[in-house]
Amino acid sequence: MRVDKSKQIYRSLLQKSVRRGYPSVAEKTVMHLLKNGDAIWLRNRLGVITFEESFGFTSSLNFTTNEESLIEQYIRIAKSYKNKNAAGLGSLAYEFSKGSTSVLQKNSNNRHIKIVAEAIKRPNDFWRWAKNIKSDALSKKFLANSETGFKLAGWPWDKAFSLASAFLYVSEEIQEASTFDSIENIDFPYWIAIDKHTAIGKKVLEECAESFNLNKTTLGWVQFYLESAKCNFLQPSLWWEIEKSWRIKNENLNEDKAVIIWESASDFLRSKLESQASEIKETLDQSFISYKSTSENQSRLI
């Protein structure tokens, strides 16, 4: 199904605002998406964003289209300390399941990668196995939500994040995610929402690659790891660091060279996207006022 171009940007913005710990931006974005009929997508995406950004929150998830619940949950995930181990392990396992043996690391626990890769091929067997490992009430809730998120996820790598979350939970001591004080006195960089996952972002990225004589796929990964995937309040996430290093090396780069590329490319992209970024912020503010007004009128009628 083709997604409206404007929805692409706001869907991207939601994850970026959660990832960077901006609850008010996340709240406004959820409200905007709800106004535009995206309640089912928000429900389905809830697990993926949790697994990818803060999988310790999994046991508290409530997969629903209830608007108040969705807003509250996305705000809470935005305010949670981030842990990207499930994203890193899931990505490596997904690549291994497709035949990329270079993801296997020296001096690392490759067993984790191989188990999650096998789970990608045999998910039903994996869920039965995981539920036998931990069967207390909290674990049952965590694993049930992981499996629900797995079923609702659309992309195979998103499903891999769910499997990795569950595997890490049953094989290690994982605590529920805690929250931090907001950092929203710092302006949110709205332009980062217009990345390679959006039609406009893809077009501007191609222009940037041509201007700097870069491979557009390589530039896309540099943009992702050095800007789009930035986290605030990130807990130690070894699997994420392993995956990031592997991907950059796979593009025939090292981290120093990637940083040099991004220093120039980010200025180019930011200058191209500034006007759209201002429009995004203005639209969100208008949606927030409209949504609040509609909610208040509905409350009076009730």
C-alpha positions as CSV (number, residue, x, y, z in Angstrom):
1,M,0.0,0.0,0.0
2,R,1.3,3.4,-1.0
3,V,1.6,5.9,1.9
4,D,0.7,9.6,1.5
5,K,3.9,11.6,1.3
6,S,3.0,13.9,4.2
7,K,2.2,10.8,6.3
8,Q,5.7,9.4,5.6
9,I,7.3,12.5,7.1
10,Y,5.1,12.5,10.3
11,R,5.5,8.8,10.8
12,S,9.3,9.3,10.5
13,L,9.1,12.3,12.9
14,L,7.3,10.2,15.5
15,Q,10.1,7.8,15.8
16,K,12.8,10.5,15.7
17,S,11.0,12.4,18.5
18,V,10.7,9.3,20.6
19,R,14.3,8.3,19.9
20,R,15.6,11.7,21.0
21,G,13.4,12.1,24.0
22,Y,11.0,14.9,23.0
23,P,7.7,13.9,24.6
24,S,5.8,17.0,23.5
25,V,6.9,16.6,19.9
26,A,5.9,12.9,20.1
27,E,2.5,13.9,21.6
28,K,1.8,16.5,18.9
29,T,2.8,14.1,16.1
30,V,0.6,11.3,17.5
31,M,-2.3,13.8,17.6
32,H,-1.6,14.9,14.0
33,L,-1.6,11.3,12.8
34,L,-4.8,10.5,14.7
35,K,-6.5,13.5,13.0
36,N,-5.5,12.0,9.7
37,G,-6.8,8.5,10.4
38,D,-3.7,6.7,11.4
39,A,-4.9,5.0,14.6
40,I,-4.3,1.5,13.3
41,W,-0.8,2.3,12.1
42,L,0.0,3.9,15.5
43,R,-1.2,0.7,17.2
44,N,0.8,-1.5,14.9
45,R,3.9,0.6,15.1
46,L,3.8,0.8,18.9
47,G,5.7,-2.5,19.3
48,V,8.3,-1.8,16.6
49,I,9.3,1.6,18.1
50,T,9.4,0.1,21.6
51,F,11.5,-2.9,20.5
52,E,13.9,-0.7,18.5
53,E,14.3,2.2,21.0
54,S,13.4,1.0,24.5
55,F,12.5,-2.6,24.7
56,G,12.4,-2.7,28.5
57,F,9.0,-1.0,28.1
58,T,7.5,-4.0,26.4
59,S,5.7,-5.5,29.3
60,S,3.7,-2.3,29.8
61,L,2.4,-2.1,26.2
62,N,-1.3,-2.0,25.4
63,F,-2.0,-2.6,21.7
64,T,-5.1,-0.5,21.2
65,T,-6.6,2.1,18.9
66,N,-7.8,4.1,21.9
67,E,-6.5,7.6,21.2
68,E,-5.8,8.6,24.8
69,S,-3.9,5.3,25.4
70,L,-1.8,5.7,22.3
71,I,-0.9,9.3,23.2
72,E,0.1,8.3,26.7
73,Q,2.2,5.3,25.6
74,Y,4.2,7.2,23.0
75,I,4.8,10.0,25.5
76,R,6.1,7.5,28.0
77,I,8.4,5.7,25.5
78,A,9.8,9.1,24.5
79,K,10.6,9.8,28.1
80,S,12.1,6.4,28.7
81,Y,15.9,5.7,28.8
82,K,16.8,4.2,25.5
83,N,18.3,0.8,24.9
84,K,19.1,-0.3,21.3
85,N,20.4,-3.7,21.9
86,A,17.4,-5.4,20.4
87,A,17.7,-3.2,17.3
88,G,21.3,-4.1,16.9
89,L,21.0,-7.8,17.5
90,G,17.8,-8.0,15.4
91,S,19.5,-6.3,12.5
92,L,22.5,-8.5,12.6
93,A,20.4,-11.7,12.9
94,Y,18.2,-10.5,9.9
95,E,21.3,-10.0,7.8
96,F,22.7,-13.4,8.9
97,S,19.4,-15.1,8.0
98,K,19.8,-13.7,4.5
99,G,23.3,-15.2,4.2
100,S,25.6,-12.3,5.4
101,T,28.1,-14.3,7.4
102,S,30.3,-11.2,7.8
103,V,28.1,-10.1,10.7
104,L,29.6,-12.8,12.9
105,Q,32.1,-11.2,15.2
106,K,35.4,-12.2,16.8
107,N,35.3,-12.0,20.6
108,S,31.5,-11.7,20.6
109,N,28.6,-14.0,21.4
110,N,27.7,-15.1,17.9
111,R,25.3,-17.7,19.4
112,H,22.8,-14.8,20.0
113,I,22.9,-13.9,16.3
114,K,22.4,-17.5,15.2
115,I,19.5,-18.1,17.6
116,V,17.6,-15.0,16.6
117,A,18.3,-15.7,12.9
118,E,16.9,-19.2,13.4
119,A,13.9,-17.6,15.2
120,I,13.3,-15.5,12.1
121,K,12.9,-18.7,10.1
122,R,10.9,-20.6,12.7
123,P,9.0,-18.0,14.8
124,N,6.4,-20.4,16.2
125,D,9.0,-22.7,17.6
126,F,10.9,-19.7,19.1
127,W,7.8,-18.3,20.9
128,R,7.1,-21.8,22.4
129,W,10.7,-22.1,23.5
130,A,10.8,-18.6,25.0
131,K,7.6,-19.1,27.0
132,N,9.0,-22.3,28.5
133,I,12.2,-20.4,29.7
134,K,10.4,-17.7,31.7
135,S,6.8,-18.3,32.8
136,D,6.2,-15.9,35.7
137,A,3.4,-13.4,35.3
138,L,5.6,-10.4,34.2
139,S,7.5,-12.6,31.7
140,K,4.2,-13.9,30.3
141,K,3.1,-10.3,29.7
142,F,6.5,-9.3,28.2
143,L,6.5,-12.3,25.8
144,A,2.9,-12.0,24.9
145,N,3.4,-8.3,23.9
146,S,6.6,-9.2,22.0
147,E,4.6,-11.8,20.0
148,T,1.7,-9.4,19.4
149,G,4.2,-6.8,18.2
150,F,5.8,-9.4,16.0
151,K,2.5,-10.2,14.4
152,L,1.6,-6.5,13.8
153,A,5.0,-5.5,12.4
154,G,5.0,-5.1,8.7
155,W,8.7,-5.4,7.7
156,P,10.9,-8.5,8.3
157,W,13.6,-6.5,10.1
158,D,10.9,-5.0,12.4
159,K,9.8,-8.6,13.2
160,A,13.5,-9.4,13.9
161,F,13.6,-6.6,16.6
162,S,10.7,-8.3,18.3
163,L,12.4,-11.7,18.3
164,A,15.7,-10.1,19.6
165,S,13.8,-8.3,22.4
166,A,12.2,-11.6,23.5
167,F,15.5,-13.5,23.3
168,L,17.4,-10.8,25.3
169,Y,14.6,-10.9,27.9
170,V,14.7,-14.6,28.5
171,S,18.5,-14.9,28.3
172,E,19.6,-11.8,30.3
173,E,18.3,-9.8,33.3
174,I,16.2,-7.0,31.7
175,Q,14.6,-4.3,33.8
176,E,11.6,-2.2,32.8
177,A,12.6,1.1,31.2
178,S,12.8,4.1,33.6
179,T,12.1,7.7,32.6
180,F,14.1,10.9,32.7
181,D,13.4,14.6,32.9
182,S,12.6,16.3,29.6
183,I,15.3,18.0,27.6
184,E,12.7,20.1,25.6
185,N,14.4,23.4,26.4
186,I,16.6,22.4,23.3
187,D,14.9,23.0,20.0
188,F,14.0,19.8,18.1
189,P,15.7,19.5,14.6
190,Y,12.6,18.9,12.5
191,W,14.5,18.5,9.3
192,I,15.8,15.1,10.4
193,A,12.4,13.6,9.9
194,I,12.8,14.1,6.1
195,D,15.2,11.2,5.6
196,K,15.7,8.3,3.2
197,H,12.4,6.8,4.3
198,T,10.4,9.7,2.8
199,A,10.0,10.5,-0.8
200,I,11.2,14.1,-0.4
201,G,14.2,13.0,1.7
202,K,15.2,10.4,-0.8
203,K,15.2,13.0,-3.6
204,V,17.3,15.5,-1.6
205,L,19.6,12.7,-0.5
206,E,20.2,11.8,-4.2
207,E,21.0,15.4,-5.0
208,C,23.4,15.5,-2.1
209,A,25.1,12.3,-3.2
210,E,25.5,13.7,-6.7
211,S,26.9,17.0,-5.4
212,F,29.6,15.3,-3.3
213,N,30.2,12.4,-5.7
214,L,29.0,9.8,-3.2
215,N,27.2,6.5,-3.5
216,K,23.6,7.3,-2.5
217,T,23.2,4.0,-0.6
218,T,26.4,4.7,1.4
219,L,25.3,8.2,2.1
220,G,21.9,6.9,3.2
221,W,23.5,4.7,5.8
222,V,25.8,7.5,7.0
223,Q,22.7,9.7,7.4
224,F,21.0,7.0,9.4
225,Y,23.7,6.2,11.9
226,L,25.1,9.7,12.4
227,E,21.8,11.6,12.4
228,S,18.5,9.7,12.1
229,A,19.4,7.1,14.7
230,K,20.8,9.5,17.2
231,C,19.5,8.9,20.8
232,N,19.5,10.9,23.9
233,F,19.7,9.1,27.2
234,L,21.0,6.0,25.6
235,Q,22.0,3.1,27.9
236,P,25.1,1.0,27.0
237,S,24.0,-0.9,23.9
238,L,26.8,-3.2,22.8
239,W,24.8,-5.0,20.1
240,W,23.8,-1.6,18.6
241,E,27.5,-0.5,18.5
242,I,28.5,-3.8,16.9
243,E,25.8,-3.5,14.2
244,K,26.7,0.1,13.5
245,S,30.4,-0.7,13.1
246,W,29.6,-3.7,10.8
247,R,27.3,-1.6,8.6
248,I,29.7,1.2,8.2
249,K,32.6,-1.2,7.5
250,N,30.3,-2.9,5.0
251,E,30.1,0.4,3.1
252,N,33.9,0.5,2.9
253,L,34.1,3.2,5.5
254,N,35.3,3.7,9.0
255,E,33.6,5.9,11.6
256,D,36.1,8.7,11.2
257,K,35.5,8.9,7.4
258,A,31.7,8.6,8.0
259,V,31.9,11.6,10.3
260,I,33.8,13.7,7.7
261,I,31.3,12.8,5.0
262,W,28.4,13.8,7.3
263,E,29.9,17.1,8.3
264,S,29.5,18.3,4.7
265,A,26.4,16.4,3.7
266,S,24.4,17.5,6.8
267,D,24.9,21.1,6.0
268,F,23.7,20.5,2.4
269,L,20.7,18.6,3.5
270,R,19.7,21.0,6.3
271,S,19.8,24.0,3.9
272,K,17.6,22.1,1.4
273,L,15.1,21.1,4.1
274,E,14.8,24.1,6.3
275,S,11.6,25.4,4.7
276,Q,9.9,22.0,5.0
277,A,11.0,21.7,8.6
278,S,9.4,25.0,9.5
279,E,6.1,23.9,7.8
280,I,6.2,20.6,9.8
281,K,6.5,22.5,13.1
282,E,3.7,24.9,12.1
283,T,1.4,22.0,11.1
284,L,2.0,20.2,14.3
285,D,1.2,23.2,16.4
286,Q,-2.1,23.7,14.4
287,S,-2.9,20.0,14.8
288,F,-2.3,20.2,18.6
289,I,-4.7,23.1,19.0
290,S,-7.3,21.5,16.8
291,Y,-7.1,18.1,18.5
292,K,-7.3,19.7,22.0
293,S,-10.3,21.8,20.9
294,T,-12.1,18.8,19.4
295,S,-11.5,16.7,22.5
296,E,-12.8,19.5,24.8
297,N,-15.9,19.9,22.7
298,Q,-16.5,16.1,22.8
299,S,-16.1,16.1,26.6
300,R,-18.7,18.8,26.9
301,L,-21.2,16.9,24.8
302,I,-20.6,13.8,27.0
